[in-house]
Amino acid sequence: MNSPITSAPVTEERTSTAAAPSTPDLQPGGTPAAASTTPPGLSFRRGRVIDGWNPEDAEQWARGGKDIAARNLRWSIFAEFLGFVIWQLWSIVVVSLPRGGFTFDTGQIFWLISMPSLVGATLRFPYTFMVPKFGGRNWTMISAGLLLIPSIALAVCVSNPGTPFGVMLFVAALAGFGGGNFASSMANITYFYPQSQKGWALGLNAAGGNLGASVAQFVVPIVITIGAAATLNLPLAGWIWVPLILVAVFGAYKRMDNLSSAKGDVKASLAAVREPHLWVLAFLYIGTFGSFIGFASVFPKLIADTFPTFSTFGVGSASLSLAFLGALVGSLVRPLGGRLADRFGGSVITMIAFVVMGAGALVVILTLPLGNFWLFLVAFLVLFAASGAGNGSTYRMIPTVFALRAGAKDSGAGSDVSTQRKAAAALGIISAVGAYGGFAIPQLLSLSKTSFGTYTNGLGWFVMAYAVMLAVTGFFYLKKRGGVRI
């Protein structure tokens, strides 16, 4: 598929704001509009391609650029939301597999939980480069459409208790399509917003996506049990998302745009990979986002194993799991972390997040012997809230670090196109590395459970990891650089 961004000559199709007043501008869909409504410096081409985009241009931003960015952000959030839904479906479905007639051991269950994260994290690497190749709007349509495969495949395989584990594991791996969406979505949105608002915009985009994990864990137990009496309707866990996926594809087609400035830059991408700070930030992101997605994946299983009587609550003829609260809290706090990072610096907020995450994990360890579910729940929600804030603040640090490393001295540093492309590549790569935490945490907790008979050891390992990450953040980023707090 050829991208409209990289298509050859466009002179005859383009209508620029510099054209004669008698020539009407084209809106992103190719429809005429009054020249006065076109943001200064912008021109539009068929295929919803925008030329001349510069969010650092205050006049362009105020006279329509902000509205264009907001429209793209809204549909990006919705598509990414569904990506997280599909990515996290197995985290809640596995808890119901025994009642559905499936007989998998603890190790196999944890593989079904962690496999989507492994594949999703790996897909984030190529997904990072899809926006420059296909265009943000076009790739959103494609990546959202791919979600139909894992949702339908899940519905089919869980309908038969005789489905072999290998087939189930393969279908769980397909859910990784949803995890890959994050990288391309975040890379796309970073082009739309000025440097001073990237933290808030990226935080909203990520939070909207992260909410998908919570919604999946809230909706699925209700849908598969409502009116089912003593049986389950497990296939509905996949089928219910199909109509929404189709809406996301159509919405991206009608309302999103491609930016010609969002071009692939192999040199910048390679430069990002060679940048030592990319790997330092990726390490920190494993601690924040990796903890969020990893604990979100295993939380339903942890509750079912540790407090089985609190695993589900009856609501009429349906069942409700409180596991959704963890992902919900983490998602809602994420944009706050980005906003606080905009004001106080990402390094400060990230360090506070690691302190609170370590404290939360310690309280969980102390709570387990007491057998008090509500203390366990509150402690975990504190951990989720801290990881959510850390997600936003760590992600906000990335464009700032790359701007400063490029020699920038002020908040407008991100206006340099090559720096933006390098930062966009870094955002995707770091999000990919961080997502491997979603695989590592379930596997380490599985090892702790099968080797020691308890989850306490695994939680202790995480406390030590947070202490190391706290020290790394302070060592590299706590001091101001060029008058800017990272």
Secondary structure, DSSP 4 states (H G I P E B T S, - for coil): ---TTT-S--TTT-EETTS-TTSPEE-TTS-EE-GGGSPTT-EEETTTEEES--TT-HHHIIIIIHHHHHHHHHHHHHHHHHHHHHHHHHHHHHHHTGGGT----HHHHHHHHHHHHHHHHHHHHHHHTHHHHH-HHHHHHHHHHHTHHHHHHHHHHTT-TT--HHHHHHHHHHTHHHHHHHHHHHHHHHHHS-GGGHHHHHHHHHHHHHHHHHHHHHHHHHHHHTT-TTS--TTHHHHTTHHHHHHHHHHHHHH--EETT----HHHHHHHHH-HHHHHHHHHHHHHHHHHHHHHHHHHHHHHHH-GGGS-EEETTEEE-TTHHHHHHHHHHHHHHHHHHHHH-HHHHHHHHHHHHHHHHHHHHHHGGGT-HHHHHHHHHHHHHHHHHHHHHHHHHHHHHHHHHTT--STTGGGSHHHHHHHHHHHHHHHHHHHTHHHHHHHHHHHHHHHHSSSHHHHHHHHHHHHHHHHHHHHHHSS-BTTB--
